[in-house]
């Protein structure tokens, strides 16, 4: 059993790009092959023996809470965290969970699909005393690379990351194994403008030599942020399910 038993899942945003395309359902609940999108994440966390999930909600939080409680595996203890500043960047959503998380934790997004093998890799090989980001070095396989968060690494060390990077060798999958140190770096970033992104925190950690990359190898994942990404993910899942 892994020493990591907690996870934070970000689901506070409005999902405007999918809703603008006519998907009126809240983004984590959009059906993907007949199942709510978030159910894939919750099931993967349960299989990885995570015990407690802190779900950070904001946009239509009460409605989302009701539905997520209904579909979550019984083995997971769900703790909902309200981000009243959900219109700000996703680093603020991470900070909303700071008072709840006790130890090292997994961090992911409600709109990312991924193989359970990536969680296993993080939990099995990444020391839980550092912040690790699962990265994909299969650059030619990335769907909509322009929209992806690029990562520049030096061996296992993260040098920097950003969507506009020209010099990069990996893509951020949105799956992290974190220590509570992440909260301090996010808070430092927020002090400057009152807002911060998760990338701001990781860049700060990287500048201190405290951010590491874990290569996912052949494993599969997909961000589901636009109608095109949604259609691609659905095709990939259908193919993988035979």
Residue pairs with C-beta under 8 A, 6 or more apart in sequence:
1 49
2 48
2 49
2 123
2 124
3 103
3 104
3 128
4 50
4 103
4 104
4 105
4 106
4 123
4 128
4 177
5 49
5 50
5 51
5 52
5 103
6 50
6 51
6 52
6 53
6 54
6 101
6 102
6 103
6 104
6 105
6 106
7 45
7 50
7 52
7 53
7 54
7 105
7 106
7 107
7 108
8 53
8 54
8 56
8 94
8 97
8 101
8 105
8 106
8 107
8 108
8 178
9 38
9 41
9 42
9 45
9 53
9 54
9 55
9 56
9 107
9 108
9 109
9 110
10 56
10 90
10 93
10 94
10 107
10 108
10 109
10 110
11 27
11 28
11 38
11 55
11 56
11 57
11 64
11 68
11 109
11 110
12 56
12 57
12 58
12 59
12 61
12 83
12 86
12 90
12 93
12 96
13 27
13 58
13 59
13 86
13 90
13 93
14 27
14 59
14 86
15 23
15 26
15 27
15 28
15 30
15 59
15 111
17 225
17 226
17 227
18 27
18 30
18 224
18 225
18 226
18 227
18 230
19 27
21 226
21 227
23 30
23 227
23 230
25 31
26 59
26 60
26 63
26 64
26 67
27 37
27 110
27 111
28 36
28 37
28 38
28 64
28 68
28 110
28 111
29 36
29 37
29 38
29 64
29 67
29 68
30 36
30 37
30 224
30 230
31 37
32 40
32 113
32 224
32 230
32 233
32 234
32 237
33 234
33 237
33 238
33 241
36 67
36 71
37 110
37 111
37 113
37 224
38 68
38 71
38 110
39 71
40 113
41 108
41 110
41 112
41 113
41 114
42 53
42 68
42 71
42 72
42 73
42 76
43 73
44 114
44 116
44 119
45 53
45 76
45 106
45 119
46 73
46 75
46 76
47 116
47 119
48 106
48 116
48 119
48 120
48 123
50 76
50 106
51 75
51 76
51 77
52 76
52 77
52 79
53 72
53 76
53 77
53 78
53 79
54 79
54 80
54 81
54 97
54 100
54 101
54 105
55 65
55 68
55 78
55 79
55 80
55 81
55 110
56 81
56 82
56 83
56 93
56 94
56 96
56 97
57 64
57 65
57 80
57 81
57 82
57 83
57 86
58 82
58 83
58 84
58 85
58 86
58 87
58 93
59 86
61 80
61 82
61 86
65 80
68 78
68 80
69 78
72 78
79 100
81 96
81 97
81 100
82 96
83 92
83 93
83 96
85 92
86 92
86 93
88 194
88 195
89 195
89 196
89 197
89 198
89 200
90 109
90 197
90 198
91 186
91 189
91 190
91 195
91 196
91 197
91 198
91 199
91 200
91 201
92 190
92 195
92 196
94 107
94 182
94 183
94 186
94 198
94 201
95 183
95 186
95 187
95 190
95 196
98 180
98 183
98 187
101 180
103 128
103 180
104 128
104 129
104 177
104 178
104 179
104 180
105 177
105 178
106 119
106 122
106 123
106 175
106 176
106 177
106 178
107 175
107 176
107 177
107 178
107 182
107 198
108 114
108 174
108 175
108 176
109 174
109 223
111 223
111 224
111 225
112 173
112 174
112 175
112 221
112 222
112 223
112 224
113 221
113 222
113 224
113 233
113 237
114 173
114 174
114 175
114 219
114 220
114 221
114 222
115 219
115 220
115 221
117 216
117 219
118 134
118 173
118 175
118 216
118 219
118 221
119 175
121 134
121 214
121 216
121 217
121 219
122 132
122 134
122 175
122 176
122 177
122 214
123 177
125 214
126 132
126 177
126 212
126 214
128 177
128 179
129 179
130 179
130 210
130 211
130 212
131 176
131 177
131 178
131 179
131 181
131 182
131 202
131 205
131 210
131 211
131 212
132 176
132 177
132 178
132 211
132 212
132 213
132 214
133 151
133 158
133 161
133 172
133 173
133 175
133 176
133 202
133 211
133 212
133 213
133 214
134 173
134 175
134 176
134 213
134 214
134 216
134 221
135 151
135 153
135 170
135 171
135 172
135 173
135 213
135 214
135 215
135 216
136 142
136 170
136 171
136 173
136 215
136 216
136 221
137 169
137 170
137 171
137 215
138 218
139 145
139 169
139 170
139 171
142 148
142 171
143 222
143 228
143 229
143 232
144 226
144 228
144 229
145 171
147 163
147 223
147 225
147 226
147 229
148 163
148 171
148 172
148 223
149 161
149 162
149 163
149 171
149 172
149 174
149 199
150 161
150 162
150 163
150 164
150 165
150 168
150 170
150 171
150 172
151 158
151 160
151 161
151 165
151 168
151 169
151 170
151 171
151 172
151 213
152 158
152 159
152 160
152 161
152 165
152 167
152 168
152 169
152 170
153 159
153 169
153 170
153 213
156 212
156 213
156 214
157 206
157 209
157 211
157 212
157 213
158 202
158 205
158 206
158 211
158 212
158 213
159 206
160 203
160 206
161 168
161 172
161 199
161 202
161 203
161 206
162 199
162 203
170 213
170 215
172 199
173 216
173 221
174 221
174 223
175 221
176 182
177 214
181 205
181 210
182 201
182 202
182 205
185 200
185 201
185 202
185 204
185 205
185 208
186 196
186 198
186 200
186 201
186 204
188 204
189 196
189 197
189 200
189 201
189 204
190 196
202 211
205 211
220 236
220 240
222 229
222 232
222 233
222 236
223 229
224 230
224 233
